[in-house]
Amino acid sequence: MDRNHLERCVVEAGVSGEGSAPASYVSMEAEIPEVLYRGMKEFIGAHPNWDQYRVMSSALAHFLFQNGCEDRAVAERYLDDLFSRSQA
């Protein structure tokens, strides 16, 4: 999938429409290495209150926060996941 395809998907979903509220969720499709897939599958199997969406969202928030993203929602997601691990 190229960048133009992704941008078309976002526009078709109405995420970037003027005057409309931004979507809370954006669906995405990504290819990941087999080793990451197996690791994620094992983790989800051992932690039943996590699913693939929560794992990917947490990983993305962690990456963005650690690389300087200043969006408050990203920081909150990162910190919530960081401190809720004992409950997971």
PDB file with SEQRES, HELIX, SHEET and CRYST1 records, atoms N, CA, C and O in Angstrom:
SEQRES   1 A   88  MET ASP ARG ASN HIS LEU GLU ARG CYS VAL VAL GLU ALA          
SEQRES   2 A   88  GLY VAL SER GLY GLU GLY SER ALA PRO ALA SER TYR VAL          
SEQRES   3 A   88  SER MET GLU ALA GLU ILE PRO GLU VAL LEU TYR ARG GLY          
SEQRES   4 A   88  MET LYS GLU PHE ILE GLY ALA HIS PRO ASN TRP ASP GLN          
SEQRES   5 A   88  TYR ARG VAL MET SER SER ALA LEU ALA HIS PHE LEU PHE          
SEQRES   6 A   88  GLN ASN GLY CYS GLU ASP ARG ALA VAL ALA GLU ARG TYR          
SEQRES   7 A   88  LEU ASP ASP LEU PHE SER ARG SER GLN ALA                      
HELIX    1 AA1 ARG A    3  GLU A   12  1                                  10    
HELIX    2 AA2 GLU A   34  ALA A   46  1                                  13    
HELIX    3 AA3 GLN A   52  GLN A   66  1                                  15    
HELIX    4 AA4 ARG A   72  PHE A   83  1                                  12    
HELIX    5 AA5 ARG A   85  GLN A   87  5                                   3    
CRYST1    1.000    1.000    1.000  90.00  90.00  90.00 P 1           1          
ATOM      1  N   MET A   1       0.856  -1.174   0.000  1.00  0.00           N  
ATOM      2  CA  MET A   1       0.000   0.000   0.000  1.00  0.00           C  
ATOM      3  C   MET A   1       0.900   1.234   0.000  1.00  0.00           C  
ATOM      4  O   MET A   1       1.830   1.344   0.799  1.00  0.00           O  
ATOM      5  N   ASP A   2       0.608   2.142  -0.897  1.00  0.00           N  
ATOM      6  CA  ASP A   2       1.404   3.363  -0.955  1.00  0.00           C  
ATOM      7  C   ASP A   2       0.720   4.485  -0.176  1.00  0.00           C  
ATOM      8  O   ASP A   2      -0.429   4.354   0.245  1.00  0.00           O  
ATOM      9  N   ARG A   3       1.433   5.569   0.005  1.00  0.00           N  
ATOM     10  CA  ARG A   3       0.931   6.696   0.797  1.00  0.00           C  
ATOM     11  C   ARG A   3      -0.343   7.279   0.196  1.00  0.00           C  
ATOM     12  O   ARG A   3      -1.253   7.662   0.932  1.00  0.00           O  
ATOM     13  N   ASN A   4      -0.420   7.351  -1.138  1.00  0.00           N  
ATOM     14  CA  ASN A   4      -1.610   7.907  -1.769  1.00  0.00           C  
ATOM     15  C   ASN A   4      -2.839   7.069  -1.465  1.00  0.00           C  
ATOM     16  O   ASN A   4      -3.926   7.609  -1.260  1.00  0.00           O  
ATOM     17  N   HIS A   5      -2.673   5.743  -1.433  1.00  0.00           N  
ATOM     18  CA  HIS A   5      -3.797   4.879  -1.094  1.00  0.00           C  
ATOM     19  C   HIS A   5      -4.278   5.170   0.317  1.00  0.00           C  
ATOM     20  O   HIS A   5      -5.481   5.272   0.553  1.00  0.00           O  
ATOM     21  N   LEU A   6      -3.345   5.307   1.264  1.00  0.00           N  
ATOM     22  CA  LEU A   6      -3.698   5.601   2.644  1.00  0.00           C  
ATOM     23  C   LEU A   6      -4.430   6.938   2.742  1.00  0.00           C  
ATOM     24  O   LEU A   6      -5.433   7.049   3.448  1.00  0.00           O  
ATOM     25  N   GLU A   7      -3.932   7.948   2.040  1.00  0.00           N  
ATOM     26  CA  GLU A   7      -4.582   9.253   2.070  1.00  0.00           C  
ATOM     27  C   GLU A   7      -5.992   9.182   1.488  1.00  0.00           C  
ATOM     28  O   GLU A   7      -6.900   9.835   2.001  1.00  0.00           O  
ATOM     29  N   ARG A   8      -6.190   8.399   0.422  1.00  0.00           N  
ATOM     30  CA  ARG A   8      -7.525   8.233  -0.154  1.00  0.00           C  
ATOM     31  C   ARG A   8      -8.456   7.578   0.858  1.00  0.00           C  
ATOM     32  O   ARG A   8      -9.614   7.975   0.985  1.00  0.00           O  
ATOM     33  N   CYS A   9      -7.954   6.576   1.579  1.00  0.00           N  
ATOM     34  CA  CYS A   9      -8.769   5.893   2.586  1.00  0.00           C  
ATOM     35  C   CYS A   9      -9.200   6.860   3.679  1.00  0.00           C  
ATOM     36  O   CYS A   9     -10.350   6.831   4.117  1.00  0.00           O  
ATOM     37  N   VAL A  10      -8.291   7.710   4.118  1.00  0.00           N  
ATOM     38  CA  VAL A  10      -8.601   8.679   5.167  1.00  0.00           C  
ATOM     39  C   VAL A  10      -9.628   9.675   4.667  1.00  0.00           C  
ATOM     40  O   VAL A  10     -10.570   9.998   5.389  1.00  0.00           O  
ATOM     41  N   VAL A  11      -9.471  10.167   3.453  1.00  0.00           N  
ATOM     42  CA  VAL A  11     -10.410  11.135   2.887  1.00  0.00           C  
ATOM     43  C   VAL A  11     -11.782  10.486   2.702  1.00  0.00           C  
ATOM     44  O   VAL A  11     -12.801  11.098   3.024  1.00  0.00           O  
ATOM     45  N   GLU A  12     -11.820   9.246   2.182  1.00  0.00           N  
ATOM     46  CA  GLU A  12     -13.091   8.560   1.984  1.00  0.00           C  
ATOM     47  C   GLU A  12     -13.804   8.301   3.299  1.00  0.00           C  
ATOM     48  O   GLU A  12     -15.034   8.298   3.352  1.00  0.00           O  
ATOM     49  N   ALA A  13     -13.036   8.083   4.362  1.00  0.00           N  
ATOM     50  CA  ALA A  13     -13.630   7.848   5.679  1.00  0.00           C  
ATOM     51  C   ALA A  13     -14.139   9.134   6.308  1.00  0.00           C  
ATOM     52  O   ALA A  13     -14.825   9.095   7.329  1.00  0.00           O  
ATOM     53  N   GLY A  14     -13.812  10.273   5.711  1.00  0.00           N  
ATOM     54  CA  GLY A  14     -14.287  11.552   6.225  1.00  0.00           C  
ATOM     55  C   GLY A  14     -13.464  12.098   7.366  1.00  0.00           C  
ATOM     56  O   GLY A  14     -13.914  13.001   8.071  1.00  0.00           O  
ATOM     57  N   VAL A  15     -12.271  11.574   7.567  1.00  0.00           N  
ATOM     58  CA  VAL A  15     -11.438  12.026   8.679  1.00  0.00           C  
ATOM     59  C   VAL A  15     -10.958  13.438   8.467  1.00  0.00           C  
ATOM     60  O   VAL A  15     -10.875  14.208   9.424  1.00  0.00           O  
ATOM     61  N   SER A  16     -10.637  13.804   7.234  1.00  0.00           N  
ATOM     62  CA  SER A  16     -10.081  15.128   6.997  1.00  0.00           C  
ATOM     63  C   SER A  16     -11.118  16.119   6.480  1.00  0.00           C  
ATOM     64  O   SER A  16     -10.754  17.207   6.031  1.00  0.00           O  
ATOM     65  N   GLY A  17     -12.395  15.769   6.532  1.00  0.00           N  
ATOM     66  CA  GLY A  17     -13.427  16.667   6.031  1.00  0.00           C  
ATOM     67  C   GLY A  17     -13.507  17.936   6.841  1.00  0.00           C  
ATOM     68  O   GLY A  17     -13.452  17.903   8.071  1.00  0.00           O  
ATOM     69  N   GLU A  18     -13.636  19.059   6.154  1.00  0.00           N  
ATOM     70  CA  GLU A  18     -13.724  20.333   6.846  1.00  0.00           C  
ATOM     71  C   GLU A  18     -15.071  20.454   7.525  1.00  0.00           C  
ATOM     72  O   GLU A  18     -16.092  20.042   6.974  1.00  0.00           O  
ATOM     73  N   GLY A  19     -15.076  21.016   8.715  1.00  0.00           N  
ATOM     74  CA  GLY A  19     -16.311  21.246   9.433  1.00  0.00           C  
ATOM     75  C   GLY A  19     -16.835  20.030  10.175  1.00  0.00           C  
ATOM     76  O   GLY A  19     -17.784  20.151  10.950  1.00  0.00           O  
ATOM     77  N   SER A  20     -16.250  18.873   9.962  1.00  0.00           N  
ATOM     78  CA  SER A  20     -16.721  17.691  10.680  1.00  0.00           C  
ATOM     79  C   SER A  20     -15.738  17.347  11.792  1.00  0.00           C  
ATOM     80  O   SER A  20     -14.548  17.653  11.712  1.00  0.00           O  
ATOM     81  N   ALA A  21     -16.260  16.710  12.818  1.00  0.00           N  
ATOM     82  CA  ALA A  21     -15.398  16.312  13.936  1.00  0.00           C  
ATOM     83  C   ALA A  21     -14.491  15.173  13.489  1.00  0.00           C  
ATOM     84  O   ALA A  21     -14.924  14.299  12.738  1.00  0.00           O  
ATOM     85  N   PRO A  22     -13.240  15.171  13.940  1.00  0.00           N  
ATOM     86  CA  PRO A  22     -12.339  14.086  13.560  1.00  0.00           C  
ATOM     87  C   PRO A  22     -12.795  12.758  14.156  1.00  0.00           C  
ATOM     88  O   PRO A  22     -13.370  12.717  15.244  1.00  0.00           O  
ATOM     89  N   ALA A  23     -12.532  11.680  13.435  1.00  0.00           N  
ATOM     90  CA  ALA A  23     -12.919  10.349  13.900  1.00  0.00           C  
ATOM     91  C   ALA A  23     -12.098   9.955  15.122  1.00  0.00           C  
ATOM     92  O   ALA A  23     -10.938  10.349  15.247  1.00  0.00           O  
ATOM     93  N   SER A  24     -12.691   9.186  16.015  1.00  0.00           N  
ATOM     94  CA  SER A  24     -11.985   8.712  17.193  1.00  0.00           C  
ATOM     95  C   SER A  24     -11.040   7.585  16.851  1.00  0.00           C  
ATOM     96  O   SER A  24     -10.015   7.404  17.509  1.00  0.00           O  
ATOM     97  N   TYR A  25     -11.379   6.826  15.823  1.00  0.00           N  
ATOM     98  CA  TYR A  25     -10.579   5.682  15.420  1.00  0.00           C  
ATOM     99  C   TYR A  25     -10.332   5.726  13.923  1.00  0.00           C  
ATOM    100  O   TYR A  25     -11.186   6.159  13.149  1.00  0.00           O  
ATOM    101  N   VAL A  26      -9.162   5.275  13.531  1.00  0.00           N  
ATOM    102  CA  VAL A  26      -8.820   5.148  12.122  1.00  0.00           C  
ATOM    103  C   VAL A  26      -8.403   3.706  11.906  1.00  0.00           C  
ATOM    104  O   VAL A  26      -7.502   3.205  12.579  1.00  0.00           O  
ATOM    105  N   SER A  27      -9.047   3.050  10.980  1.00  0.00           N  
ATOM    106  CA  SER A  27      -8.691   1.676  10.674  1.00  0.00           C  
ATOM    107  C   SER A  27      -7.428   1.680   9.827  1.00  0.00           C  
ATOM    108  O   SER A  27      -7.268   2.520   8.941  1.00  0.00           O  
ATOM    109  N   MET A  28      -6.518   0.726  10.108  1.00  0.00           N  
ATOM    110  CA  MET A  28      -5.309   0.662   9.313  1.00  0.00           C  
ATOM    111  C   MET A  28      -4.931  -0.786   9.060  1.00  0.00           C  
ATOM    112  O   MET A  28      -5.293  -1.686   9.817  1.00  0.00           O  
ATOM    113  N   GLU A  29      -4.213  -0.983   8.002  1.00  0.00           N  
ATOM    114  CA  GLU A  29      -3.732  -2.306   7.647  1.00  0.00           C  
ATOM    115  C   GLU A  29      -2.227  -2.206   7.507  1.00  0.00           C  
ATOM    116  O   GLU A  29      -1.719  -1.288   6.863  1.00  0.00           O  
ATOM    117  N   ALA A  30      -1.508  -3.148   8.110  1.00  0.00           N  
ATOM    118  CA  ALA A  30      -0.049  -3.104   8.052  1.00  0.00           C  
ATOM    119  C   ALA A  30       0.513  -4.516   7.978  1.00  0.00           C  
ATOM    120  O   ALA A  30      -0.031  -5.454   8.561  1.00  0.00           O  
ATOM    121  N   GLU A  31       1.599  -4.643   7.258  1.00  0.00           N  
ATOM    122  CA  GLU A  31       2.317  -5.906   7.239  1.00  0.00           C  
ATOM    123  C   GLU A  31       3.416  -5.822   8.285  1.00  0.00           C  
ATOM    124  O   GLU A  31       4.151  -4.837   8.354  1.00  0.00           O  
ATOM    125  N   ILE A  32       3.523  -6.876   9.106  1.00  0.00           N  
ATOM    126  CA  ILE A  32       4.562  -6.912  10.133  1.00  0.00           C  
ATOM    127  C   ILE A  32       5.366  -8.196   9.965  1.00  0.00           C  
ATOM    128  O   ILE A  32       4.858  -9.180   9.427  1.00  0.00           O  
ATOM    129  N   PRO A  33       6.604  -8.193  10.416  1.00  0.00           N  
ATOM    130  CA  PRO A  33       7.413  -9.406  10.333  1.00  0.00           C  
ATOM    131  C   PRO A  33       6.780 -10.554  11.128  1.00  0.00           C  
ATOM    132  O   PRO A  33       6.119 -10.332  12.143  1.00  0.00           O  
ATOM    133  N   GLU A  34       6.989 -11.757  10.660  1.00  0.00           N  
ATOM    134  CA  GLU A  34       6.434 -12.958  11.299  1.00  0.00           C  
ATOM    135  C   GLU A  34       6.790 -13.038  12.777  1.00  0.00           C  
ATOM    136  O   GLU A  34       5.950 -13.408  13.597  1.00  0.00           O  
ATOM    137  N   VAL A  35       8.021 -12.699  13.122  1.00  0.00           N  
ATOM    138  CA  VAL A  35       8.454 -12.788  14.521  1.00  0.00           C  
ATOM    139  C   VAL A  35       7.647 -11.845  15.416  1.00  0.00           C  
ATOM    140  O   VAL A  35       7.345 -12.195  16.557  1.00  0.00           O  
ATOM    141  N   LEU A  36       7.294 -10.658  14.921  1.00  0.00           N  
ATOM    142  CA  LEU A  36       6.465  -9.737  15.707  1.00  0.00           C  
ATOM    143  C   LEU A  36       5.043 -10.266  15.841  1.00  0.00           C  
ATOM    144  O   LEU A  36       4.419 -10.131  16.894  1.00  0.00           O  
ATOM    145  N   TYR A  37       4.534 -10.868  14.768  1.00  0.00           N  
ATOM    146  CA  TYR A  37       3.195 -11.438  14.811  1.00  0.00           C  
ATOM    147  C   TYR A  37       3.128 -12.559  15.856  1.00  0.00           C  
ATOM    148  O   TYR A  37       2.198 -12.609  16.661  1.00  0.00           O  
ATOM    149  N   ARG A  38       4.107 -13.442  15.835  1.00  0.00           N  
ATOM    150  CA  ARG A  38       4.129 -14.537  16.805  1.00  0.00           C  
ATOM    151  C   ARG A  38       4.244 -14.005  18.232  1.00  0.00           C  
ATOM    152  O   ARG A  38       3.570 -14.502  19.135  1.00  0.00           O  
ATOM    153  N   GLY A  39       5.087 -13.004  18.438  1.00  0.00           N  
ATOM    154  CA  GLY A  39       5.222 -12.405  19.761  1.00  0.00           C  
ATOM    155  C   GLY A  39       3.925 -11.784  20.240  1.00  0.00           C  
ATOM    156  O   GLY A  39       3.548 -11.940  21.401  1.00  0.00           O  
ATOM    157  N   MET A  40       3.237 -11.072  19.342  1.00  0.00           N  
ATOM    158  CA  MET A  40       1.970 -10.454  19.702  1.00  0.00           C  
ATOM    159  C   MET A  40       0.930 -11.529  20.016  1.00  0.00           C  
ATOM    160  O   MET A  40       0.172 -11.395  20.978  1.00  0.00           O  
ATOM    161  N   LYS A  41       0.889 -12.580  19.220  1.00  0.00           N  
ATOM    162  CA  LYS A  41      -0.063 -13.668  19.436  1.00  0.00           C  
ATOM    163  C   LYS A  41       0.181 -14.351  20.785  1.00  0.00           C  
ATOM    164  O   LYS A  41      -0.768 -14.653  21.509  1.00  0.00           O  
ATOM    165  N   GLU A  42       1.444 -14.591  21.118  1.00  0.00           N  
ATOM    166  CA  GLU A  42       1.777 -15.200  22.412  1.00  0.00           C  
ATOM    167  C   GLU A  42       1.399 -14.275  23.572  1.00  0.00           C  
ATOM    168  O   GLU A  42       0.869 -14.728  24.587  1.00  0.00           O  
ATOM    169  N   PHE A  43       1.672 -12.989  23.416  1.00  0.00           N  
ATOM    170  CA  PHE A  43       1.342 -12.024  24.466  1.00  0.00           C  
ATOM    171  C   PHE A  43      -0.163 -11.981  24.697  1.00  0.00           C  
ATOM    172  O   PHE A  43      -0.616 -12.014  25.841  1.00  0.00           O  
ATOM    173  N   ILE A  44      -0.941 -11.907  23.618  1.00  0.00           N  
ATOM    174  CA  ILE A  44      -2.402 -11.842  23.739  1.00  0.00           C  
ATOM    175  C   ILE A  44      -2.939 -13.131  24.356  1.00  0.00           C  
ATOM    176  O   ILE A  44      -3.892 -13.098  25.135  1.00  0.00           O  
ATOM    177  N   GLY A  45      -2.330 -14.266  24.011  1.00  0.00           N  
ATOM    178  CA  GLY A  45      -2.743 -15.531  24.606  1.00  0.00           C  
ATOM    179  C   GLY A  45      -2.501 -15.567  26.105  1.00  0.00           C  
ATOM    180  O   GLY A  45      -3.278 -16.171  26.845  1.00  0.00           O  
ATOM    181  N   ALA A  46      -1.432 -14.925  26.560  1.00  0.00           N  
ATOM    182  CA  ALA A  46      -1.093 -14.920  27.987  1.00  0.00           C  
ATOM    183  C   ALA A  46      -1.813 -13.812  28.754  1.00  0.00           C  
ATOM    184  O   ALA A  46      -1.879 -13.858  29.982  1.00  0.00           O  
ATOM    185  N   HIS A  47      -2.349 -12.822  28.050  1.00  0.00           N  
ATOM    186  CA  HIS A  47      -3.031 -11.677  28.684  1.00  0.00           C  
ATOM    187  C   HIS A  47      -4.399 -11.505  28.022  1.00  0.00           C  
ATOM    188  O   HIS A  47      -4.529 -10.718  27.084  1.00  0.00           O  
ATOM    189  N   PRO A  48      -5.414 -12.219  28.488  1.00  0.00           N  
ATOM    190  CA  PRO A  48      -6.711 -12.232  27.813  1.00  0.00           C  
ATOM    191  C   PRO A  48      -7.444 -10.883  27.765  1.00  0.00           C  
ATOM    192  O   PRO A  48      -8.343 -10.717  26.941  1.00  0.00           O  
ATOM    193  N   ASN A  49      -7.093  -9.931  28.609  1.00  0.00           N  
ATOM    194  CA  ASN A  49      -7.774  -8.633  28.549  1.00  0.00           C  
ATOM    195  C   ASN A  49      -7.107  -7.682  27.547  1.00  0.00           C  
ATOM    196  O   ASN A  49      -7.505  -6.521  27.447  1.00  0.00           O  
ATOM    197  N   TRP A  50      -6.113  -8.150  26.815  1.00  0.00           N  
ATOM    198  CA  TRP A  50      -5.505  -7.398  25.719  1.00  0.00           C  
ATOM    199  C   TRP A  50      -5.964  -8.020  24.403  1.00  0.00           C  
ATOM    200  O   TRP A  50      -6.185  -9.229  24.334  1.00  0.00           O  
ATOM    201  N   ASP A  51      -6.107  -7.211  23.371  1.00  0.00           N  
ATOM    202  CA  ASP A  51      -6.378  -7.724  22.031  1.00  0.00           C  
ATOM    203  C   ASP A  51      -5.417  -7.043  21.059  1.00  0.00           C  
ATOM    204  O   ASP A  51      -4.636  -6.177  21.454  1.00  0.00           O  
ATOM    205  N   GLN A  52      -5.477  -7.438  19.792  1.00  0.00           N  
ATOM    206  CA  GLN A  52      -4.522  -6.900  18.818  1.00  0.00           C  
ATOM    207  C   GLN A  52      -4.635  -5.389  18.671  1.00  0.00           C  
ATOM    208  O   GLN A  52      -3.638  -4.722  18.396  1.00  0.00           O  
ATOM    209  N   TYR A  53      -5.815  -4.848  18.849  1.00  0.00           N  
ATOM    210  CA  TYR A  53      -6.008  -3.403  18.700  1.00  0.00           C  
ATOM    211  C   TYR A  53      -5.374  -2.653  19.866  1.00  0.00           C  
ATOM    212  O   TYR A  53      -4.752  -1.608  19.673  1.00  0.00           O  
ATOM    213  N   ARG A  54      -5.529  -3.183  21.062  1.00  0.00           N  
ATOM    214  CA  ARG A  54      -4.934  -2.538  22.238  1.00  0.00           C  
ATOM    215  C   ARG A  54      -3.407  -2.619  22.183  1.00  0.00           C  
ATOM    216  O   ARG A  54      -2.717  -1.659  22.526  1.00  0.00           O  
ATOM    217  N   VAL A  55      -2.885  -3.769  21.748  1.00  0.00           N  
ATOM    218  CA  VAL A  55      -1.433  -3.926  21.639  1.00  0.00           C  
ATOM    219  C   VAL A  55      -0.867  -2.932  20.625  1.00  0.00           C  
ATOM    220  O   VAL A  55       0.112  -2.245  20.916  1.00  0.00           O  
ATOM    221  N   MET A  56      -1.468  -2.849  19.446  1.00  0.00           N  
ATOM    222  CA  MET A  56      -0.962  -1.941  18.417  1.00  0.00           C  
ATOM    223  C   MET A  56      -1.106  -0.480  18.835  1.00  0.00           C  
ATOM    224  O   MET A  56      -0.210   0.329  18.594  1.00  0.00           O  
ATOM    225  N   SER A  57      -2.226  -0.145  19.457  1.00  0.00           N  
ATOM    226  CA  SER A  57      -2.430   1.226  19.916  1.00  0.00           C  
ATOM    227  C   SER A  57      -1.408   1.605  20.984  1.00  0.00           C  
ATOM    228  O   SER A  57      -0.858   2.707  20.967  1.00  0.00           O  
ATOM    229  N   SER A  58      -1.162   0.694  21.902  1.00  0.00           N  
ATOM    230  CA  SER A  58      -0.184   0.941  22.950  1.00  0.00           C  
ATOM    231  C   SER A  58       1.218   1.098  22.368  1.00  0.00           C  
ATOM    232  O   SER A  58       1.963   1.996  22.760  1.00  0.00           O  
ATOM    233  N   ALA A  59       1.570   0.222  21.434  1.00  0.00           N  
ATOM    234  CA  ALA A  59       2.897   0.284  20.813  1.00  0.00           C  
ATOM    235  C   ALA A  59       3.082   1.588  20.041  1.00  0.00           C  
ATOM    236  O   ALA A  59       4.149   2.198  20.098  1.00  0.00           O  
ATOM    237  N   LEU A  60       2.053   2.011  19.326  1.00  0.00           N  
ATOM    238  CA  LEU A  60       2.144   3.247  18.561  1.00  0.00           C  
ATOM    239  C   LEU A  60       2.245   4.457  19.488  1.00  0.00           C  
ATOM    240  O   LEU A  60       3.030   5.370  19.230  1.00  0.00           O  
ATOM    241  N   ALA A  61       1.461   4.472  20.560  1.00  0.00           N  
ATOM    242  CA  ALA A  61       1.545   5.572  21.521  1.00  0.00           C  
ATOM    243  C   ALA A  61       2.936   5.624  22.160  1.00  0.00           C  
ATOM    244  O   ALA A  61       3.503   6.701  22.342  1.00  0.00           O  
ATOM    245  N   HIS A  62       3.476   4.456  22.494  1.00  0.00           N  
ATOM    246  CA  HIS A  62       4.820   4.386  23.077  1.00  0.00           C  
ATOM    247  C   HIS A  62       5.850   4.961  22.109  1.00  0.00           C  
ATOM    248  O   HIS A  62       6.692   5.770  22.500  1.00  0.00           O  
ATOM    249  N   PHE A  63       5.784   4.545  20.853  1.00  0.00           N  
ATOM    250  CA  PHE A  63       6.730   5.037  19.839  1.00  0.00           C  
ATOM    251  C   PHE A  63       6.621   6.554  19.684  1.00  0.00           C  
ATOM    252  O   PHE A  63       7.634   7.253  19.704  1.00  0.00           O  
ATOM    253  N   LEU A  64       5.406   7.061  19.531  1.00  0.00           N  
ATOM    254  CA  LEU A  64       5.216   8.494  19.318  1.00  0.00           C  
ATOM    255  C   LEU A  64       5.686   9.306  20.523  1.00  0.00           C  
ATOM    256  O   LEU A  64       6.379  10.312  20.369  1.00  0.00           O  
ATOM    257  N   PHE A  65       5.308   8.866  21.714  1.00  0.00           N  
ATOM    258  CA  PHE A  65       5.705   9.584  22.931  1.00  0.00           C  
ATOM    259  C   PHE A  65       7.221   9.604  23.082  1.00  0.00           C  
ATOM    260  O   PHE A  65       7.805  10.648  23.372  1.00  0.00           O  
ATOM    261  N   GLN A  66       7.855   8.456  22.888  1.00  0.00           N  
ATOM    262  CA  GLN A  66       9.308   8.363  23.043  1.00  0.00           C  
ATOM    263  C   GLN A  66      10.065   9.161  21.981  1.00  0.00           C  
ATOM    264  O   GLN A  66      11.239   9.484  22.162  1.00  0.00           O  
ATOM    265  N   ASN A  67       9.391   9.477  20.876  1.00  0.00           N  
ATOM    266  CA  ASN A  67      10.051  10.214  19.801  1.00  0.00           C  
ATOM    267  C   ASN A  67       9.584  11.663  19.701  1.00  0.00           C  
ATOM    268  O   ASN A  67       9.698  12.286  18.645  1.00  0.00           O  
ATOM    269  N   GLY A  68       9.056  12.197  20.804  1.00  0.00           N  
ATOM    270  CA  GLY A  68       8.812  13.628  20.884  1.00  0.00           C  
ATOM    271  C   GLY A  68       7.432  14.124  20.541  1.00  0.00           C  
ATOM    272  O   GLY A  68       7.232  15.336  20.461  1.00  0.00           O  
ATOM    273  N   CYS A  69       6.467  13.247  20.334  1.00  0.00           N  
ATOM    274  CA  CYS A  69       5.106  13.711  20.064  1.00  0.00           C  
ATOM    275  C   CYS A  69       4.596  14.452  21.292  1.00  0.00           C  
ATOM    276  O   CYS A  69       4.707  13.949  22.410  1.00  0.00           O  
ATOM    277  N   GLU A  70       4.042  15.638  21.094  1.00  0.00           N  
ATOM    278  CA  GLU A  70       3.591  16.465  22.210  1.00  0.00           C  
ATOM    279  C   GLU A  70       2.073  16.472  22.368  1.00  0.00           C  
ATOM    280  O   GLU A  70       1.539  17.255  23.153  1.00  0.00           O  
ATOM    281  N   ASP A  71       1.383  15.620  21.639  1.00  0.00           N  
ATOM    282  CA  ASP A  71      -0.066  15.532  21.742  1.00  0.00           C  
ATOM    283  C   ASP A  71      -0.441  14.955  23.105  1.00  0.00           C  
ATOM    284  O   ASP A  71       0.045  13.892  23.492  1.00  0.00           O  
ATOM    285  N   ARG A  72      -1.301  15.654  23.823  1.00  0.00           N  
ATOM    286  CA  ARG A  72      -1.675  15.232  25.178  1.00  0.00           C  
ATOM    287  C   ARG A  72      -2.355  13.861  25.184  1.00  0.00           C  
ATOM    288  O   ARG A  72      -2.120  13.063  26.091  1.00  0.00           O  
ATOM    289  N   ALA A  73      -3.185  13.581  24.192  1.00  0.00           N  
ATOM    290  CA  ALA A  73      -3.883  12.288  24.131  1.00  0.00           C  
ATOM    291  C   ALA A  73      -2.891  11.142  23.970  1.00  0.00           C  
ATOM    292  O   ALA A  73      -3.082  10.074  24.551  1.00  0.00           O  
ATOM    293  N   VAL A  74      -1.839  11.352  23.189  1.00  0.00           N  
ATOM    294  CA  VAL A  74      -0.806  10.326  23.020  1.00  0.00           C  
ATOM    295  C   VAL A  74      -0.082  10.097  24.340  1.00  0.00           C  
ATOM    296  O   VAL A  74       0.148   8.955  24.736  1.00  0.00           O  
ATOM    297  N   ALA A  75       0.273  11.174  25.015  1.00  0.00           N  
ATOM    298  CA  ALA A  75       0.958  11.046  26.304  1.00  0.00           C  
ATOM    299  C   ALA A  75       0.073  10.335  27.327  1.00  0.00           C  
ATOM    300  O   ALA A  75       0.557   9.493  28.084  1.00  0.00           O  
ATOM    301  N   GLU A  76      -1.218  10.667  27.357  1.00  0.00           N  
ATOM    302  CA  GLU A  76      -2.136  10.015  28.290  1.00  0.00           C  
ATOM    303  C   GLU A  76      -2.250   8.530  27.995  1.00  0.00           C  
ATOM    304  O   GLU A  76      -2.248   7.711  28.914  1.00  0.00           O  
ATOM    305  N   ARG A  77      -2.351   8.176  26.715  1.00  0.00           N  
ATOM    306  CA  ARG A  77      -2.447   6.758  26.347  1.00  0.00           C  
ATOM    307  C   ARG A  77      -1.180   6.018  26.766  1.00  0.00           C  
ATOM    308  O   ARG A  77      -1.246   4.928  27.332  1.00  0.00           O  
ATOM    309  N   TYR A  78      -0.046   6.611  26.487  1.00  0.00           N  
ATOM    310  CA  TYR A  78       1.236   6.006  26.848  1.00  0.00           C  
ATOM    311  C   TYR A  78       1.320   5.782  28.361  1.00  0.00           C  
ATOM    312  O   TYR A  78       1.658   4.687  28.810  1.00  0.00           O  
ATOM    313  N   LEU A  79       1.016   6.810  29.134  1.00  0.00           N  
ATOM    314  CA  LEU A  79       1.119   6.714  30.590  1.00  0.00           C  
ATOM    315  C   LEU A  79       0.075   5.770  31.173  1.00  0.00           C  
ATOM    316  O   LEU A  79       0.371   5.034  32.115  1.00  0.00           O  
ATOM    317  N   ASP A  80      -1.144   5.778  30.629  1.00  0.00           N  
ATOM    318  CA  ASP A  80      -2.172   4.842  31.104  1.00  0.00           C  
ATOM    319  C   ASP A  80      -1.719   3.397  30.912  1.00  0.00           C  
ATOM    320  O   ASP A  80      -1.855   2.575  31.818  1.00  0.00           O  
ATOM    321  N   ASP A  81      -1.185   3.091  29.738  1.00  0.00           N  
ATOM    322  CA  ASP A  81      -0.714   1.728  29.473  1.00  0.00           C  
ATOM    323  C   ASP A  81       0.505   1.389  30.321  1.00  0.00           C  
ATOM    324  O   ASP A  81       0.663   0.252  30.764  1.00  0.00           O  
ATOM    325  N   LEU A  82       1.355   2.366  30.542  1.00  0.00           N  
ATOM    326  CA  LEU A  82       2.561   2.140  31.331  1.00  0.00           C  
ATOM    327  C   LEU A  82       2.218   1.745  32.773  1.00  0.00           C  
ATOM    328  O   LEU A  82       2.826   0.837  33.340  1.00  0.00           O  
ATOM    329  N   PHE A  83       1.240   2.438  33.351  1.00  0.00           N  
ATOM    330  CA  PHE A  83       0.925   2.216  34.753  1.00  0.00           C  
ATOM    331  C   PHE A  83      -0.209   1.220  34.968  1.00  0.00           C  
ATOM    332  O   PHE A  83      -0.532   0.913  36.116  1.00  0.00           O  
ATOM    333  N   SER A  84      -0.815   0.714  33.922  1.00  0.00           N  
ATOM    334  CA  SER A  84      -1.889  -0.285  34.091  1.00  0.00           C  
ATOM    335  C   SER A  84      -1.397  -1.700  33.799  1.00  0.00           C  
ATOM    336  O   SER A  84      -2.200  -2.633  33.787  1.00  0.00           O  
ATOM    337  N   ARG A  85      -0.125  -1.879  33.568  1.00  0.00           N  
ATOM    338  CA  ARG A  85       0.402  -3.205  33.236  1.00  0.00           C  
ATOM    339  C   ARG A  85       0.192  -4.207  34.358  1.00  0.00           C  
ATOM    340  O   ARG A  85      -0.019  -5.390  34.088  1.00  0.00           O  
ATOM    341  N   SER A  86       0.243  -3.769  35.608  1.00  0.00           N  
ATOM    342  CA  SER A  86       0.075  -4.698  36.719  1.00  0.00           C  
ATOM    343  C   SER A  86      -1.344  -5.265  36.753  1.00  0.00           C  
ATOM    344  O   SER A  86      -1.570  -6.349  37.290  1.00  0.00           O  
ATOM    345  N   GLN A  87      -2.291  -4.534  36.181  1.00  0.00           N  
ATOM    346  CA  GLN A  87      -3.674  -4.997  36.142  1.00  0.00           C  
ATOM    347  C   GLN A  87      -3.946  -5.869  34.928  1.00  0.00           C  
ATOM    348  O   GLN A  87      -4.940  -6.594  34.894  1.00  0.00           O  
ATOM    349  N   ALA A  88      -3.062  -5.804  33.922  1.00  0.00           N  
ATOM    350  CA  ALA A  88      -3.292  -6.514  32.669  1.00  0.00           C  
ATOM    351  C   ALA A  88      -3.089  -8.005  32.797  1.00  0.00           C  
ATOM    352  O   ALA A  88      -3.248  -8.736  31.819  1.00  0.00           O  
TER     353      ALA A  88                                                      
END                                                                             
